[in-house]
């Protein structure tokens, strides 16, 4: 008598493993990335960019934050090529190793007083390496998790990747809260180095978890059928160029995150007169709220569609950022708490938790990693330089309280993201195997399934 076997459910299990690995890997990767951003706001103007004008030193320090964003598109091409040709897992492991080494070396850096102009030059080089690494992390993690997830739960599972990024920001802020409370001499001599050195432990843990991952079945099928693109970036622009432009513009909404986590910290302490420890707590709680809210936003996007949730977030972000900057300028810490937590924890998360599914869903699997990485990173170039541009608005005699210009500049960028989203397709009901295909390539039934649930209900009424 033969034993009755229960068929395994690899898609469900793989999706969970991919989601957890994506959460942890992204958290650790962005811990590395954002401890630099915190140090750029609080520490580096004093030890790497000496000048008699505080606004100028902060401006130069923020520029090194932006340099990493310039490097991201080059990293996107590199990791996209590796991920689409040789596997998502291989690319993601390499990203972690490179980021970890570069971050540890930042903590070992001599200051301007020790080696002069060589100090900021080396810092810029290490920051470029960090940017190249970050160019492949979240796009690869999102693509891998999406390809493992069940068709109707893709936004939920991929939202954990973005939750990991926000949690990485939380960890970086928590680490800097006690560091920022150190006496000035200790802070500027050795205290700031501790978070960078701690990244060595973080990197080892992340690598162990990433090695547990399997390649998605859809990618293995592409390899077996010999459909792997020889040059993914060329294939991407040949067949999906308009999609690249659209998603690049859609990704501009991420200026909200950079402004909140970098510019707010510097402006609030110098102009608003708020304690840096208090602002770090605002950033920490706001980002932790985003971690908790993100999966629920993913479930909502799986239920009613990507576009309505994403657009609602953009509207709320535009309304909130103006009020938040006004509160910071006035030094109103209580209102800064309320608006800051709402902006990042709710408004930003409505868009941020959706895009790890929405963006890669618009590309076919054979160029998905490259398409997601290049499009997202091109958009993030502007996001990375937003604090620098914003600091320029408030630098100079008579301009220190020119926060309305900063607010309207940020809102204008979010509006551009919204306009691009209006032209994006709804992907919530498209089967994973058919994602990124032209509508003419879908059967009539598949085209109908590509509509969000709300549209199908109204059509049948």
C-alpha positions in Angstrom: 0.0 0.0 0.0 1.4 3.3 -1.0 1.6 6.1 1.5 -0.5 9.1 0.8 1.7 12.1 0.3 0.8 15.7 0.9 2.0 17.9 -1.9 4.4 20.7 -0.8 3.5 24.3 -1.1 6.9 25.9 -2.1 5.4 29.2 -3.4 3.9 30.0 0.0 7.0 28.9 2.0 9.4 30.6 -0.4 7.4 33.8 -0.2 7.8 33.8 3.6 11.5 33.1 3.5 12.0 35.8 0.8 10.0 38.3 2.8 11.9 37.7 6.0 15.2 37.7 4.2 14.2 40.9 2.3 13.2 42.6 5.6 16.4 41.7 7.4 18.8 42.3 4.5 17.2 45.6 3.6 17.2 46.7 7.3 20.9 45.9 7.6 21.8 47.5 4.3 20.0 50.7 5.0 21.3 50.8 8.6 24.7 51.2 6.9 23.5 53.7 4.5 21.6 56.0 7.0 24.1 56.0 9.8 26.2 57.9 7.3 23.3 60.3 6.7 23.0 60.9 10.4 26.7 61.5 10.7 26.6 63.9 7.8 24.0 66.0 9.6 25.6 66.0 13.1 29.3 65.1 12.9 31.0 65.4 9.5 30.7 69.2 9.2 33.0 69.5 12.2 35.7 66.9 11.4 35.9 66.5 7.6 34.7 69.9 6.2 36.2 72.7 8.3 35.0 76.2 7.5 34.1 79.4 9.3 30.5 79.3 8.1 28.3 76.5 9.6 25.9 76.6 6.7 28.7 76.0 4.2 30.1 73.0 6.1 26.6 71.4 6.3 26.1 72.0 2.6 29.4 70.2 1.8 28.6 67.4 4.1 25.1 66.9 2.6 26.8 66.8 -0.8 28.5 63.6 0.1 25.1 62.1 0.9 24.0 63.1 -2.6 27.2 61.6 -4.2 26.0 58.1 -3.2 22.7 58.7 -5.0 24.6 59.6 -8.2 26.5 56.3 -7.9 23.3 54.4 -7.5 22.3 54.3 -11.2 25.7 52.8 -12.0 25.2 50.2 -9.3 21.7 49.6 -10.7 23.2 48.7 -14.1 25.9 46.5 -12.6 23.6 44.6 -10.2 20.8 44.5 -12.7 23.1 42.8 -15.2 24.2 40.3 -12.6 20.7 39.7 -11.3 19.0 39.3 -14.7 21.8 37.1 -16.1 23.2 35.1 -13.3 20.6 35.3 -10.5 19.0 37.6 -8.0 20.7 35.9 -5.0 24.2 36.3 -6.3 23.7 40.0 -6.9 22.1 40.6 -3.4 25.0 38.8 -1.6 27.6 40.9 -3.3 25.7 44.1 -2.5 25.8 43.3 1.2 29.6 42.5 1.3 30.5 45.7 -0.5 28.3 47.9 1.6 29.6 46.3 4.8 33.3 46.8 4.0 32.8 50.4 2.8 30.9 51.3 6.0 33.4 49.8 8.3 36.2 51.7 6.6 34.3 55.0 7.1 34.5 54.4 10.8 38.3 54.0 10.5 38.8 57.3 8.7 41.3 59.9 10.0 39.9 63.5 10.2 40.8 66.7 8.4 43.2 67.6 11.2 45.1 64.4 10.7 45.4 64.0 6.9 44.0 67.3 5.5 42.2 67.3 2.2 42.7 63.6 1.8 40.1 63.0 4.4 37.0 64.3 2.5 38.3 62.8 -0.7 38.5 59.3 0.8 35.1 59.9 2.4 33.6 60.7 -1.0 35.2 57.5 -2.6 33.8 55.3 0.2 30.4 57.0 -0.2 30.5 56.3 -3.9 31.1 52.6 -3.1 28.2 52.6 -0.7 26.0 54.1 -3.4 27.0 51.5 -6.0 26.0 48.8 -3.4 22.7 50.4 -2.5 21.8 50.6 -6.2 21.1 46.9 -6.2 19.6 46.1 -2.8 16.0 47.1 -2.6 15.3 46.5 -6.4 16.8 43.0 -6.1 15.0 42.2 -2.9 11.7 43.5 -4.3 12.1 41.5 -7.5 13.0 38.3 -5.8 10.2 38.5 -3.2 7.6 39.4 -5.8 8.6 36.4 -8.0 8.2 34.0 -5.0 4.8 35.5 -3.8 1.3 34.2 -4.6 -0.4 36.3 -7.3 -2.9 37.9 -5.0 -0.5 38.7 -2.2 2.5 40.3 -4.0 2.1 43.7 -2.4 1.8 42.3 1.1 5.0 40.2 0.8 7.1 42.8 -1.0 6.0 45.5 1.6 8.3 43.7 4.1 11.3 44.7 2.0 10.3 48.4 2.4 9.6 47.7 6.1 13.1 46.5 6.4 14.5 49.7 4.9 12.5 51.8 7.4 13.6 49.5 10.2 17.2 50.1 9.2 16.6 53.8 9.5 15.1 53.2 13.0 18.2 51.2 14.1 20.5 53.9 12.7 18.6 56.6 14.6 18.5 54.5 17.8 22.3 54.0 17.6 22.9 57.7 17.2 20.6 58.8 20.1 23.1 57.8 22.9 26.1 58.7 20.6 24.7 62.2 20.1 24.3 62.6 23.9 28.1 62.1 24.4 30.2 65.1 25.4 31.4 67.1 22.4 35.0 66.0 22.6 34.1 62.3 22.9 31.5 62.5 20.2 33.9 64.1 17.6 36.9 61.9 18.4 35.7 58.3 18.8 32.0 58.2 19.6 30.8 58.7 16.0 32.9 55.7 14.8 31.0 53.1 16.9 27.9 52.7 14.6 30.2 52.3 11.6 32.3 49.6 13.2 29.1 47.8 14.4 28.2 47.2 10.8 30.7 44.4 10.6 28.5 42.2 12.8 25.4 43.3 11.0 26.9 42.4 7.6 27.8 38.9 8.7 24.3 38.2 9.9 22.8 39.5 6.7 25.0 37.3 4.5 24.1 34.2 6.5 20.4 34.9 5.9 20.8 35.8 2.2 22.6 32.4 1.6 19.4 30.6 2.7 17.5 32.0 -0.2 16.5 30.1 -3.4 16.3 31.6 -6.9 12.7 32.3 -8.0 11.2 29.6 -10.2 10.3 32.1 -12.9 14.0 33.1 -13.2 15.0 29.4 -13.4 12.5 28.9 -16.1 14.0 31.8 -18.1 17.5 30.2 -17.8 16.2 26.8 -18.8 14.5 28.2 -21.9 17.6 30.2 -22.8 15.7 33.5 -22.7 18.2 35.3 -20.5 19.1 38.6 -22.1 22.8 38.9 -23.0 22.8 42.6 -22.2 19.8 43.4 -20.0 20.2 47.2 -20.0 20.1 47.2 -23.8 17.0 45.0 -23.9 15.4 47.1 -21.3 15.6 50.4 -23.2 14.8 48.7 -26.5 11.5 47.2 -25.3 10.6 49.1 -22.1 12.1 52.5 -22.4 8.8 54.4 -21.7 8.3 52.3 -18.6 11.7 53.3 -17.4 10.9 57.0 -17.8 7.5 56.6 -16.1 8.8 54.8 -13.0 11.8 57.1 -12.7 9.3 60.0 -12.4 7.0 58.0 -10.1 9.9 57.3 -7.8 10.5 61.1 -7.2 8.2 60.9 -4.2 11.0 59.5 -2.2 12.3 63.1 -1.7 9.9 63.0 1.3 12.0 60.4 3.0 15.4 62.1 2.4 14.1 65.5 3.5 12.6 64.0 6.7 15.6 61.9 7.7 18.4 64.3 6.7 17.3 67.9 6.2 14.9 68.0 9.1 17.6 66.9 11.5 20.0 69.7 10.5 17.3 72.5 10.1 15.5 71.6 13.3 18.7 71.9 15.4 20.2 75.0 13.8 17.1 77.1 13.1 14.4 75.5 15.1 16.6 75.3 18.2 15.4 71.8 19.0 17.6 69.2 20.8 19.2 66.8 18.3 18.2 63.9 20.6 14.5 64.9 20.5 14.6 65.1 16.7 16.3 61.7 16.4 13.4 60.3 18.5 10.9 61.8 16.2 12.6 60.2 13.2 12.9 56.9 15.1 9.2 56.7 16.1 8.0 57.9 12.7 10.0 55.2 10.8 9.0 52.5 13.3 5.3 53.4 12.7 6.0 52.9 9.0 7.4 49.4 9.7 4.1 48.5 11.5 1.8 50.1 9.0 3.5 48.9 5.9 2.1 45.3 5.7 -1.4 46.6 6.2 -0.9 49.0 3.3 0.3 46.1 1.2 -2.8 44.1 2.0 -4.9 47.1 1.0 -3.1 47.4 -2.3 -3.7 43.7 -3.0 -7.4 44.2 -2.3 -8.3 47.5 -4.1 -5.3 48.0 -6.4 -1.9 49.7 -6.4 -2.7 53.0 -8.0 -5.4 54.4 -5.6 -3.3 53.6 -2.5 -0.1 55.1 -4.1 -1.9 58.3 -5.2 -3.6 58.8 -1.9 -0.2 58.7 -0.2 1.1 61.4 -2.5 -1.7 63.8 -1.8 -1.3 63.4 2.0 2.5 63.9 1.7 2.0 67.2 -0.2 -0.4 68.5 2.4 1.7 67.4 5.4 5.3 68.5 4.5 4.4 72.2 4.4 2.9 72.1 7.8 5.8 70.1 9.2 8.4 72.5 8.0 6.4 75.4 9.5 6.4 73.6 12.9 10.1 72.9 12.7 10.9 76.5 11.9 8.8 77.6 14.8 10.6 75.2 17.2 7.3 73.6 18.0 8.5 70.1 19.1 5.0 68.7 20.0 3.6 69.6 16.6 6.7 68.3 14.9 6.1 65.0 16.7 2.5 64.7 15.5 3.1 65.8 11.9 6.4 63.9 11.6 4.9 60.6 12.6 1.9 61.1 10.4 4.0 62.1 7.4 6.3 59.1 7.4 4.2 56.5 9.4 1.0 57.0 7.4 1.2 59.3 4.3 4.6 58.3 3.0 4.0 54.6 3.8 0.8 54.6 1.6 3.1 55.1 -1.4 6.3 53.6 0.0 4.9 50.2 0.9 3.3 49.8 -2.5 6.1 50.6 -4.8 8.2 47.4 -4.1 5.4 45.5 -5.9 4.0 48.2 -8.2 7.3 49.2 -9.9 8.8 45.8 -10.7 5.4 44.5 -11.8 5.6 46.8 -14.8 8.6 45.0 -16.2 8.9 41.4 -17.7 10.9 38.9 -15.6 13.9 38.8 -18.0 14.8 42.5 -17.4 12.9 43.0 -14.1 15.9 43.5 -11.8 17.6 45.9 -14.3 14.4 47.8 -15.0 13.4 48.2 -11.3 17.0 49.1 -10.3 17.7 51.6 -13.1 14.3 53.4 -12.9 14.2 53.7 -9.1 17.8 54.8 -8.8 17.5 57.4 -11.5 14.7 58.9 -9.5 16.6 58.7 -6.2 19.4 60.8 -7.7 17.3 63.8 -7.3 16.0 62.6 -3.9 19.6 62.3 -2.7 20.5 65.9 -3.6 17.3 67.3 -2.1 18.8 68.1 1.3 21.7 69.9 -0.5 19.3 72.0 -2.6 17.1 72.7 0.4 20.1 73.7 2.4 21.0 76.1 -0.4 17.6 77.8 0.0 18.2 78.5 3.7 22.0 79.3 3.5 23.1 82.9 3.5 22.2 86.1 5.3 18.5 86.6 5.5 17.6 83.1 4.2 17.9 81.0 7.3 14.1 80.9 7.7 13.2 80.5 4.0 11.4 77.2 4.7 8.4 77.9 2.4 10.7 77.7 -0.6 11.9 74.3 0.6 8.3 73.2 1.1 7.1 74.2 -2.3 10.1 72.7 -4.0 9.4 69.4 -2.3 5.7 69.5 -3.1 6.4 70.2 -6.8 8.5 67.1 -7.0 5.8 65.0 -5.4 3.2 66.4 -7.9 5.5 65.2 -10.8 5.4 61.7 -9.2 1.6 61.9 -9.1 1.2 62.9 -12.7 3.4 60.0 -13.9 1.4 57.6 -11.8 -1.8 58.6 -13.6 -0.3 57.1 -16.8 0.8 53.8 -15.1 -1.2 50.6 -15.6 -2.9 48.8 -12.7 -1.1 45.6 -12.0 -2.8 44.1 -9.0 -4.7 41.4 -10.8 -2.1 40.5 -13.5 -0.7 37.0 -13.1 3.0 37.0 -12.1 4.0 35.1 -15.3 2.3 37.8 -17.4 3.7 40.9 -15.6 5.3 43.5 -17.9 3.7 42.1 -21.1 1.9 44.4 -23.5 -1.8 44.3 -23.2 -2.1 42.8 -26.7 0.0 39.9 -25.5 -2.6 39.0 -22.8 -5.7 36.9 -23.4 -9.1 38.6 -22.9 -9.6 36.8 -19.6 -6.1 37.9 -18.4 -6.7 41.4 -19.5 -9.9 41.5 -17.5 -8.1 40.1 -14.5 -5.5 42.9 -14.8 -8.2 45.3 -13.6 -8.4 46.2 -9.9 -11.2 44.6 -8.0 -13.1 47.9 -7.7 -13.2 48.3 -11.5 -14.4 44.8 -12.1 -17.2 45.2 -9.5 -18.4 48.5 -11.1 -18.2 46.9 -14.6 -20.5 44.0 -13.6 -23.0 46.2 -11.8 
